[in-house]
Amino acid sequence: MRCKGFRVAIIAAGSAALLAGGGGGTALADASAHASCVGIEFSSVSPPGSSDEIPGGAAELVTVTKAEAGGKFGPAASAFAHLHAGSHQACDEAAG
């Protein structure tokens, strides 16, 4: 289904952005509204324990993405990195 694939892409892209950025930054800071959905998703689950949705933080987000994408993280991450919905809620809605 398109919705599930897009959700996987969003999760994957967020994971890739976090890994590429080294996970640095201010704890509990929200990503800019201009950030890609990858950045927004990672910001929403970091640090670990700050999100009810993905309590394991970025590491759990990467694991979930790989599981939903059949073990392939890159294509899903890439697709989600191109989406700029403006907020965590809008990114979730766009993912289906």
HELIX and SHEET records of a PDB file:
HELIX    1   1 ARG A    2  GLY A   21  1                                  20    
HELIX    2   2 CYS A   37  VAL A   45  1                                   9    
HELIX    3   3 GLY A   57  GLU A   68  1                                  12    
HELIX    4   4 GLY A   74  ALA A   81  1                                   8    
HELIX    5   5 HIS A   88  ALA A   95  1                                   8    
END                                                                             
